[in-house]
Structure formats: C-alpha cells, structure tokens
Amino acid sequence: NGGDLYICRIPESDSTVQYWKNYSAGRVDTLYYFDAACQDSFIYVSLCGKDTAIYSNALAITGTRYNINSNNWINPTGLFADPLMKKPAIAADKNGKVYIALLEEKVHPDTVNIRMKRSTDYGSSWIPTVAVTSNGDSATPLSNISVAATNDTVVWVGYEKQYSTNSDWQYYYSVDGGATYSYGQTAYMPGHIFWDQHLGTMAMNKSGGILTVALKEDSTNVHNVLFSWVNPSNPSHFFGDSVTVISDYAATNTLSPVACTKITYTGLYYLENSAVLYAGWGPTNVYFDGYNFTGIKEKVKTSNGVDFAISTSAISNSSIDIRLNLGQSANIKADIYSLSGQKVKTLANGYRSRGVYNLKWNRTDNNNSRVSNGIYLIRVSANNSLKTAKIALIK
C-alpha cells in the first residue's frame, strides 16, 4: 500500500549493519516520499503519506526523529494536511534546529511558494511556517527542493524553476536561523543560459565548513554535472560567482547528482573538501569526483575536442593491450591510475596522427616495479577531450 519506511544503522567502527527499524508498519497507510538528515544521535525524517493516526483520511507531511542510542522513534508530528507537494526536504544542525521545506499552494492554484517549517528543540515542537519565496518568485512552477544548514544561523533552500523553454536552479538563504530569507543566485554556465539546469542537491558536513552544490545541466545531446560551493561567511554567492562542469561521462538526466563532503584525516586535523557522486548515462556506473583532492580529475569536452575510443583486451601475466582509435590527429597523453588516484605509469605522451594504436602495458609502474592485482584506470586525453576506461588485473 505504498511501501514502508525502514532505517538501518551502519556504525563507522566496523561498517556492518546492526539492525533495521521499521517506522511506517502499522502507522502510515500509504508512504509516498521521505527525506532524512542525520545529526549526532538523531536521524530526522520528513515523510509524506496517509497517516491515519495523525490526520484521518488525509495526505500528511509528518516530522519525526529516531534516537540512535535508544533505538526508538520520537514525537511523530503532523505538520501539513493535504499538502500540494509530496516531497518535503529536511536538514538539521548540531544545536537542535531542524528545517523542513515544501511547496504550498497559496493565493492561486498557479502560484506556488516554498515554505519552511522549523524546530529549535530537536523536533519536539514546531514554529509556524514562514515563506521562503514570494508570489513574484513563484509565478512559474517550482520543484525539487533541497535544504542545508550550518551549525549556527545560516540556512539555504535550493529549488528548480521551470520556464517555458528551460529550467534554472536557484537558491534562497537565511542568516537568522530560518526566520527570513533572501534570494541568492541562479546556477548556470556562461553561454548556457537557455539550457536546463535542474536536479540540484546540497550538502553541509557535520562540523560546519562549506556548502557543496551539485546539479544537472542538459541540452541537445549534452548532459553535464555542475558543481560549486558556498562559504557560510558569504552565503549569497557561489564561490567566484560561478559553477564548474566536472563530468564528461554523459551523466544521466533521470537521477540527481549527490552533493557530499570528502573528509580526510591528515594525522593532525580533518581536511574537508566538496565532492559529488553521480550516475553515468543509462544509468550505468557510478562516478565520484571532488575538489582539491587526489583523484581522476574530469574535464568537459569543448568544440575543439577529438572523437576517440579506448578498449582493453588480451590481458595476460606479462602485458595488457590497450587499443586507441583516434578519429583525428592530436596531442595525446595516456596514463594508468590506481583507484586511489595515484598515477602508476605513463604509456604515451605526444603527437599522434589519426589512426589505430596499440598501447601495451607491461604491468609495471614508472619505476619498473610490477603492480599487484586489482582494478586500475586508463585515462587518455586527446587535445581537449578526456576518456577513462577500467582495467581488471586478476592473473
């Protein structure tokens, strides 16, 4: 009847599932959608469904929290009856503030605004809603809301705005704990003003730091993942007032890229950097990219790019044949990388005429030491084009 909501806990210490907990069994007659945020010992959940224990025979937005330590649900509270939007978004900070945003029909059926419900006591009680957008901002359809919050007073609300020919991804922000909101920025690439920018997500790591934003960009036969970040000290602007294309894998336009944070312990402190997880076209494969950390850095194709293909075959104990089919003459560079992003060996670096080439790898690194079995990446750049393929050494 619409499905149940389960939560499993995977402790960081041993990465094993300890238990599953069912919230909706016996409570929610029909579950349409939920969003969740974890902070300290609580998992906060906003869900949309028919919960007859709260509203009789009505669709409802419910806010609740799950105590990890005591293994139980606390204070399920009905927040909205018969909501227009079935996809509420939720965020929480370390100081007990919880934010739930959703679309709400107001003055006219064609005029939809984003409104915010918030709590300052860990979801025990809720403050009346406030408007995030105004009627003038919502004359066109809005969708795909996301919320993020710092550990003090800064809150962001992102959304997709649909025009007659394209869509934009925009955000509002608050510097007073979600009481009032101001317009921030619209995300788009220079020259791509009529492309679709949509399916945006935001992430704020637990200890503070910066806001990471990831979204999709689509035009005819082009599908990119865009990335940027926002400093809480200047919440009204993307860093450099711009976004960056990070993918040339034809990212799917059916799944949202997931904004996240990569945290690296240096031995003295934790280094926090923005990262993005996204699916390739199909969807096939899952890719992970980030800012300012060791990895296979992706680049966008340009009009000066070269059409080429790479494939691997004839894997043996002594060598691997890597076939490069180059559509036109170009300066190429072919490197082998480990999955951790460390360069293992350079196979080619220089000018090549159009044609088919066999790049043989003898399974050694740049120091002529034999590498161990495992998964490796072959990355080939040709002028401004870049492609990556996977090699599995199992012999």
C-alpha positions in Angstrom: 0.0 0.0 0.0 2.7 2.5 -0.9 5.6 0.8 0.9 7.2 1.0 4.3 10.0 3.2 5.7 13.0 1.3 7.1 16.2 2.7 8.5 19.4 0.7 9.0 22.4 1.7 11.1 25.9 1.1 9.8 28.4 2.0 12.5 31.7 3.6 11.3 33.7 1.3 13.6 33.0 -2.0 11.7 30.8 -1.0 8.8 28.3 -3.7 9.4 24.5 -3.4 9.6 23.4 -3.6 13.2 19.7 -3.6 12.8 16.7 -2.5 10.7 14.0 -0.4 12.2 10.6 -0.1 10.6 8.8 3.2 11.2 5.7 3.0 9.0 4.4 -0.5 9.6 1.0 -0.2 11.3 1.1 3.6 11.1 1.3 5.0 7.6 -1.4 3.6 5.2 0.5 4.9 2.1 4.0 6.2 2.0 4.8 8.4 -1.0 8.2 10.0 -0.2 10.6 10.8 2.6 13.8 12.7 3.2 16.3 12.2 6.1 19.1 14.1 7.9 21.5 12.7 10.5 23.0 14.8 13.3 24.7 13.5 16.3 22.5 10.8 17.9 19.3 11.6 15.9 18.1 10.8 12.5 15.4 13.3 11.5 12.8 12.3 8.9 10.2 14.2 6.9 7.7 11.9 5.2 4.6 12.2 3.1 1.9 9.7 3.3 -1.6 8.9 4.7 -1.1 8.6 8.5 -4.5 8.0 10.0 -3.0 8.2 13.5 -2.4 11.9 12.9 -4.9 13.1 10.2 -7.9 11.0 9.4 -8.1 10.1 5.7 -5.8 12.9 4.7 -2.5 13.1 3.0 0.0 14.4 5.5 3.6 15.7 5.9 4.9 14.3 9.2 8.1 15.2 11.0 9.8 12.7 13.4 13.2 11.7 14.8 14.9 8.4 15.5 17.1 8.1 18.6 20.1 6.0 17.6 21.1 5.3 21.2 17.7 4.2 22.5 16.6 2.6 19.2 13.2 4.2 19.0 11.1 6.8 17.2 10.2 10.1 19.0 7.5 12.6 18.6 5.9 11.9 15.2 4.1 15.2 14.5 1.7 16.1 11.7 2.9 19.3 10.1 0.7 19.7 7.0 -2.6 18.2 5.9 -3.3 17.8 2.2 0.0 19.3 1.0 0.4 20.3 -2.6 3.9 19.0 -2.8 4.7 15.4 -1.8 8.4 15.8 -1.5 9.4 17.7 1.7 13.1 18.3 2.2 14.8 18.3 5.6 18.1 19.5 7.2 19.3 19.7 10.8 22.2 21.2 12.7 24.1 20.3 15.9 22.2 22.7 18.1 18.7 21.2 17.8 17.4 23.2 14.9 15.5 21.2 12.3 14.2 22.6 9.0 11.5 21.1 6.7 10.7 22.8 3.4 7.9 22.1 0.9 5.8 23.6 -1.8 2.5 25.0 -0.7 -0.5 26.3 -2.8 -1.4 29.7 -1.6 -3.0 32.6 -3.4 -3.9 30.9 -6.7 -3.5 27.3 -8.0 -0.9 28.5 -10.5 1.1 30.4 -7.8 3.2 28.1 -5.6 5.6 29.1 -2.9 8.2 27.3 -0.9 7.5 27.5 2.8 9.7 26.4 5.8 8.6 24.6 9.0 11.3 24.7 11.7 12.1 23.5 15.2 14.6 24.8 17.7 14.3 21.9 20.2 15.3 18.8 18.2 11.8 18.4 16.6 9.9 18.3 19.9 7.9 21.3 18.9 7.5 23.3 15.6 7.3 27.0 14.8 4.6 28.2 12.3 5.7 28.3 8.7 7.4 31.2 7.0 7.6 31.9 3.3 11.0 31.3 1.6 10.0 32.5 -1.8 7.4 35.3 -2.6 4.5 35.2 -5.0 6.5 37.1 -7.6 9.3 34.5 -7.5 6.8 31.6 -7.9 4.9 32.7 -11.0 6.5 29.7 -12.7 6.4 26.1 -11.5 8.9 25.2 -8.7 10.1 21.7 -7.8 13.0 19.5 -6.5 13.6 21.3 -3.2 16.8 20.8 -1.1 17.8 22.2 2.2 21.1 22.6 4.0 22.1 24.3 7.3 25.2 25.3 9.2 25.6 24.8 12.9 24.8 28.4 13.7 22.2 30.5 11.8 22.7 30.1 8.0 20.2 28.1 6.0 19.9 27.5 2.3 16.9 26.4 0.2 17.6 25.2 -3.4 14.9 24.6 -6.0 14.3 24.1 -9.7 12.3 26.9 -11.5 10.6 25.9 -14.8 10.2 28.4 -17.6 8.5 27.9 -21.0 11.7 26.8 -22.7 14.1 25.8 -20.0 14.7 25.4 -16.2 17.0 27.1 -13.8 18.4 26.0 -10.4 18.3 28.8 -7.8 18.6 29.2 -4.1 17.4 31.4 -1.2 19.3 31.8 2.1 18.7 32.9 5.6 21.2 34.3 8.1 18.8 34.4 11.1 18.1 30.7 11.7 15.4 30.4 9.0 13.1 33.3 10.1 13.6 35.3 7.0 15.0 34.6 3.5 16.7 36.5 0.7 17.4 35.5 -2.9 20.9 34.1 -3.6 21.9 33.2 -7.1 21.0 31.2 -10.2 23.4 28.5 -11.3 24.3 28.5 -15.0 27.4 28.2 -17.2 28.3 31.2 -19.4 26.7 30.8 -22.8 24.3 28.1 -21.5 21.5 30.5 -20.4 18.8 28.5 -22.3 20.0 25.1 -21.1 18.2 23.1 -18.4 19.8 23.3 -15.0 18.0 21.0 -12.6 18.0 18.1 -10.2 20.1 20.0 -7.7 21.3 18.8 -4.3 23.1 20.4 -1.4 25.3 19.1 1.4 26.8 20.6 4.6 29.1 18.4 6.6 28.5 17.9 10.3 31.3 20.1 11.6 30.5 23.1 9.5 32.8 24.1 6.7 31.3 24.9 3.3 28.1 24.2 1.4 28.5 21.9 -1.6 26.1 22.2 -4.5 25.7 19.7 -7.4 23.2 19.8 -10.2 22.5 18.5 -13.7 22.7 20.5 -17.0 21.1 19.3 -20.2 20.9 20.5 -23.8 20.6 18.7 -27.1 22.9 15.6 -26.8 24.9 17.2 -23.9 24.4 16.2 -20.3 26.8 17.6 -17.7 27.2 17.6 -13.9 27.8 21.0 -12.4 29.5 21.8 -9.1 30.1 24.8 -6.9 30.4 25.7 -3.3 29.3 28.5 -1.0 31.1 29.9 2.0 28.8 30.5 5.0 30.5 33.8 5.6 29.2 34.9 2.2 26.0 32.8 1.8 24.5 34.9 -1.1 27.0 33.9 -3.7 28.7 30.8 -5.2 32.4 30.9 -4.9 33.7 33.0 -7.7 30.1 33.7 -8.7 30.3 30.6 -11.0 29.7 26.9 -11.3 32.1 24.3 -12.9 31.4 21.4 -15.3 33.0 18.3 -13.8 31.8 15.4 -15.9 32.2 14.3 -19.5 30.5 10.9 -18.8 27.1 12.0 -20.3 25.6 11.9 -16.8 22.1 10.7 -16.6 19.2 13.2 -16.6 17.0 10.9 -14.5 19.0 10.7 -11.3 20.2 13.7 -9.3 23.9 14.0 -8.6 24.5 13.8 -4.9 26.4 16.6 -3.3 28.6 15.4 -0.4 31.8 16.0 1.5 35.1 14.1 1.4 36.8 14.2 4.8 40.5 13.2 5.1 42.4 12.9 8.3 45.9 14.3 7.9 47.2 13.0 11.2 46.8 16.4 12.8 43.4 17.6 11.6 40.5 16.7 9.3 40.6 18.2 5.8 37.1 18.9 4.3 36.5 19.1 0.5 33.5 19.2 -1.7 32.6 16.1 -3.6 29.9 14.8 -6.0 28.6 11.3 -6.5 26.6 10.7 -9.8 25.5 8.1 -12.3 26.5 7.8 -15.9 24.1 7.7 -18.7 21.8 4.7 -18.8 22.2 4.8 -15.8 25.4 2.9 -15.9 28.4 3.1 -13.5 28.7 5.5 -10.5 31.3 8.2 -10.5 32.9 10.1 -7.6 34.6 13.4 -8.2 35.8 16.2 -5.9 37.6 19.4 -5.4 41.3 19.6 -4.4 41.9 16.0 -3.5 43.9 13.2 -5.2 41.7 11.6 -7.9 41.0 11.2 -11.5 40.1 14.8 -12.4 37.4 15.1 -15.1 37.2 17.7 -17.7 34.4 18.9 -20.0 34.5 18.4 -23.8 34.9 21.5 -25.9 34.3 22.3 -29.5 38.0 21.5 -30.1 37.7 18.0 -28.7 38.7 14.9 -30.5 36.5 11.8 -31.1 38.3 8.7 -30.0 37.7 5.3 -28.3 39.7 3.1 -26.0 39.3 -0.5 -25.2 41.4 -3.2 -23.4 42.0 -6.8 -24.5 44.5 -9.7 -24.3 45.1 -9.4 -20.5 48.0 -11.8 -19.6 50.5 -12.2 -16.9 53.1 -10.2 -18.8 51.1 -7.4 -20.6 47.8 -5.8 -21.4 46.9 -4.5 -24.9 45.1 -1.1 -24.8 43.6 -0.2 -28.2 43.3 3.5 -29.0 41.2 4.5 -32.0 42.0 8.2 -32.8 39.5 10.0 -35.0 41.9 12.8 -36.0 45.5 13.9 -35.3 46.0 15.2 -31.8 48.4 15.6 -28.9 47.6 12.6 -26.6 48.6 11.5 -23.2 47.8 8.1 -21.8 48.3 7.3 -18.1 47.5 4.4 -15.8 46.0 5.3 -12.4 45.1 3.3 -9.3 41.6 3.6 -7.9 43.0 5.9 -5.2 44.0 8.4 -7.9 47.8 7.7 -7.8 49.4 7.8 -11.2 51.1 4.4 -11.9 52.6 4.7 -15.3 52.6 6.9 -18.4 52.1 4.9 -21.6 52.1 7.7 -24.2 52.7 11.4 -24.3 53.0 13.3 -27.6 51.6 13.9 -31.1 49.8 11.1 -32.9 48.2 11.1 -36.4 44.8 9.8 -37.0 44.6 6.0 -36.7 44.5 3.0 -34.5 47.2 2.4 -31.9 48.1 -0.4 -29.5 49.3 0.9 -26.2 50.9 -2.1 -24.4 51.2 -2.0 -20.6 53.7 -4.5 -19.1 52.0 -4.3 -15.7 54.8 -2.2 -14.2 54.9 1.3 -12.7 57.1 4.2 -13.7 59.9 2.6 -11.5 59.6 -0.7 -13.4 58.2 -2.5 -10.4 55.4 -5.0 -11.1 52.0 -3.9 -9.8 49.7 -6.1 -7.8 46.3 -7.5 -9.0 43.3 -5.2 -8.7 41.3 -2.5 -10.6 43.2 0.2 -12.5 42.1 3.1 -14.7 43.5 4.0 -18.1 43.0 7.7 -18.7 43.6 9.1 -22.2 43.4 12.8 -23.2 43.4 13.9 -26.8 43.6 17.7 -27.2 40.6 18.9 -25.0 38.8 15.5 -24.8 39.2 13.0 -22.0 38.1 9.4 -21.5 38.7 6.8 -18.9 38.4 3.0 -19.0 38.7 0.3 -16.4 41.3 -2.5 -16.3 41.0 -5.5 -14.0 44.2 -7.4 -13.3 43.3 -10.8 -11.9 46.1 -13.0 -13.3 
